[in-house]
Amino acid sequence: MENLGDIRLFVETANLGGLSAAGRKLGLSPAAASARLVKLEASLNARLFERTTRQLRLTEEGRMYLAHCQQAIQALDDARAALQAGRSVVRGKLRVSATSDFGRHVLKGWLDEFNVLYPEVTFALALSDSLSNLVQDDIDLVIRFGVPPDSSLVARRLAPNRRVLCASPEYLSIHGIPEHPRDLDRFNYIVLSSAAGSANEWRFSRGNETETFTVPLERARETNDGALAREWAVDGYGIVMKSVWDIGADLRAGRLTILMPEWRSPDVPVHALYQRSRYMAPRVRALLDFLIERFATVSGDLEAYLDPVR
């Protein structure tokens, strides 16, 4: 706490891209700002910026330290605001991470609705099909299907999540509709890939029956982007395995059709992931409560498309 002012100067310098601008914002002369930054680096025994005549650039150590400092300062600011107002104040920047398809087609609209309720909240939305590092990427809340093997994260289950095969009505009108996993070998496919490899093993169960179909990659379009995989399916390039949450709007609009709904693939529930901490900022708590309500409301709508007798 004794060098909190120096830390604020460091954060403002990184945000504004210059020490002079940060000093002016905090009421410091250029000489005083420079001396305080040098003192902070000396206390850490680390160089936070690479200095040139034109700009300051964060070092690798500086980037790591910045993420921690931003969270610490935001927590202190939240606590001060809550005390001054005598209540939990929902304001500030909310940094959220989600998968590309879900983020674009579901979460984006929900965040707009949340902003109507809490107009003093601003968002930084990071979309990636890989799991973000909460500390290094300065993320408040991550929305993912399944739970990563990381005990340092709190995982709050938000909703069930069926993974389903689907394709466009136009594609099915030309190639037919599979009724059993054994029928899948005559179609074209769309497969998600990642650093761990291609997700081309599709498993199904119906009662006591189990079936596995391995997609022949020579007949598949592959991508590491879930949104592109869905778009390819809508455009009629083949069958894809998707979360029912990702394709809800396409089901309602008739752009995609669920195949073999009586055959279930392993469920991967939707979770909110956040750092294990005794303190949760009011804006994070408010968003988490809002998402729990929205998932519960929309789940019933999607269930209708999963009914085999529909």
N, C-alpha and C positions, 0 to 999 in steps of 0.2 A: 504493500500500500504506500510505502514511503516514496516510490517513484511513479505513482499513478499519473501525475502530470506529464512525466516523460513518456509514458506509454501512450497517453492520449496524443501527444505530439507525434509519436511514431506512426500511430494509426492514421491521423489526419494527413501526414506527409505521404503515406502510401496511397490514401484515397484521392488526394488532390494532385499527386504527381510532382510535388515540389516542396522543399522545406520553407521557402519564403512564404508561399501561400498558406501553408499550415501555421507558420508563426503569426501571420497577420490575423488568421481566424481566432487564434488563442491569445492574441494580445502580446506577442513576443517580438522583440527585435530580431533581425536576421542573425546577429552575433549570439544572442541569448538562445535562440532556437538551435543553432549549430552546436553550441556548447552542451546543451541538454541532450541532444541526440548522441554526441560523442560520449557523454557520461553514461547513457543507457547502454551503449555498445560495450563500454568498458566493464560495466557491472555484469553483463551477460557473457563477457569474454567471447563475443561473436560479432561479426560484421553483418549488419542488417541491410545495408544498401551498397551497391556498386556506384561510385560517384564519377560522373564525367562533367565536362564543362557545360553541357546542355541539359542533363537530366540525372535523376536518381533512379536506379533500378533495383528492385528487391533481389537479394541473394536467395539461395535455396533456404538458408536458415531464416532469413527475413520473412519469406512466404509462410513457413511453418509457424513462426512466432506470431505473425499477423493474425492467422486464423484463431489462435487461442486468445489473443488480446481482444479481438473484435467480440468474441463471445463473452469474455469477462466484462468488458465495458458495457455491452448491451444488457447483461444481467444486472449490473449496478444501476444503470439508467432505469431499467424496468422497476427495480426495487424502490428507487427514489420516487419515481412517478406514482407508484402504488401507495407509498406512504403519504405523499403530498395530497393525493386525491382522496385518501381514506378508503380506497377500494382498488380492485384489480383493474388497471388501465390497459385496454386492448389497443395497442398502437405499436408502431415500429416496423422494421423490415422482417419479413418472414421468408426464410430460404427453404424451399421445398424441392425435393427430387422425386421423380417418377419415371416410369418407363415411357418410351416415346409415344406409343399409340394411346395408352391410357391417358397420358398427360395432355395430348392434343385434343382428344375427342370426348373426354369425360371431365378430367380434373380442371381443365382450363375454364369451362363453364361454371363449375362449382366454385372456383375461386372468385369469379365475377359475382356470384350470388353472395359469397361471404363478404366481399368488399362493400356490398350494399348495406349489410348489417354493421360492418366495422370499417368505415371509410378512412380511418387513420392508419390502417395497415397497408403496407406496400409489399409486393411480392418479388422474389427472385426465383424463377422456376427453371430448374435444371433438368433436362430430359435426356435420359440415357438408359439403354437396356442393360448396362453393367451397374453394379452396386457402387454408389458413391461412398467415399470415405467421409464420415460425418465431421471429423475434426479438421482434416486437411482441406476439405472443400467447403467448410463453414456452412453446413446444412443443419437446419432445425428439425426437419421432419422428412422422412423418406417413406414413400408408398411403394410397396413391392408385393409381388405374388410369391408367397413362401417366405421362409425365414432363413437368413444366411447363417452359416456356422460361426457366429461371432458372439460370444457370451457377454461382451461389453455393451451390447445394444439391448434396449428394452423393446420387445416386440408385442404390440397390442393388436389382437385379431379384430379386423373391421368387418369382414363379411366372408361368406363362402364364395368359392370361385370354381365353376365348372370350366374345364378346357374341352373344347368341342371341335369336331371337323366341320368345315363349312366351305361353300363354293357359291359362285354366282348362279342365279337361275338360268342365265344364258349358257353358261358352260355346261350345266347339267342337262339342258334341253338337247345339247349336241352329243354329250358323252354318256348320258344316262345317270341313274342314281344308285350308288352302292347300298345294299341292304345288309351286308355282312362284311366284317373286316377282310375276309378272303376275296371279296370283290374289288379290293382297292388296287390290285396289281395292274389294272388296265387304264389307270388315269395319269394325269400330269399332277405335279406336286409343287408346293411352295414350302420351303424349310427355313427355319431360323438357325443361324449359326453364331458361334461365339468363339472366344479364345479356347474354350474347353472342347470345341468341336461342333458338329452339326447335330441338331435335335431331330434325327431322322428315325428314331425308334418310337413308334406309336403303340401304346399299350391300351387294351380295352378289357372291360369286364361287363358281364350281364348275368346277374344271379351267381351261379356257381361256375359259369363259363369264363375263361380268360383267353384272350387272343393277343398276339403281338405281330405288328406289321413293320418291317424295315423298309423305309423309303429308298428306292434305288436312286442315288444322287445324280446319276447320269441323265435322269429324266426329271430333275427338279431344278427349279430356280431357288437360289440360296441368297440370303441377306442377313446382316446382323441388325437390321432395323425393323422392329415390329410393325411400325406404321407402314413401311413400304410393303411388307409381306401382306398386310391386309388390303392395301391398294391393288396389289397384283391379283389377289383373289377377286376383288370387286370387278376388276377389268377382265376377268375370265381366263386367267392363265393357269388355273388348276385348283387343287384342294389344299387347304392349309389348316393347321391345328392352332386355334386361337383361344384366348380367354374370352368367356362370354361377355365380360365387362368391356372388352375392346370393341366388340362388334355390335353392341346394343343398338346404336343408331342405324347401322346397316340392316339389322333384322327388322326394325320398325319400318324402314323405308323400302324393304323388299330387295335390297341390293345383294344380300347374302342369305343363304338357306343353310340351316343346321342339318347335318347328315347323321344318320343312325343314332338318334337321340337316346334310344334305349341302351346303347353301349356306352358305358362311362369310362372316361380316361381318369387317371389319378387326379384328385382335386388338389389345388394349390391355393389355399385361402389367402385373401388380401390382408396384409399387415401394415401397420404404421410402425416405423422404427425410429427410435430417438435415443439420445445419450442417457446413460444411467446417471441421474443427478437428483439431488434432493430438491432442487429448485426448477420449476418449469415456468417459463415466461408466460404471462397471461395470454399473449397472442397465440402461442403454441397450444396452450390448453383450450382456448376458444376454437381454434381450427380443428383440433382433434375431436372435440365434442360435436362440432358441425359435421365433420366427415362421418362420424359414427351414425348420425341421424340420416344423412343423405344416402349412405350405403344401405341402411335398413329400409328406407323408402323405395329405392330403386330395385332392390333384390326381388321383391314380389313381382314386379313387372317382367323381369328377365326370366323368372321361373316359368312363365306361361310358354316361352319358346322352347323350353326343355322338356315339356310334357309330350311323351311319344304319341299320345292319342290326339294331340292338338290338330 
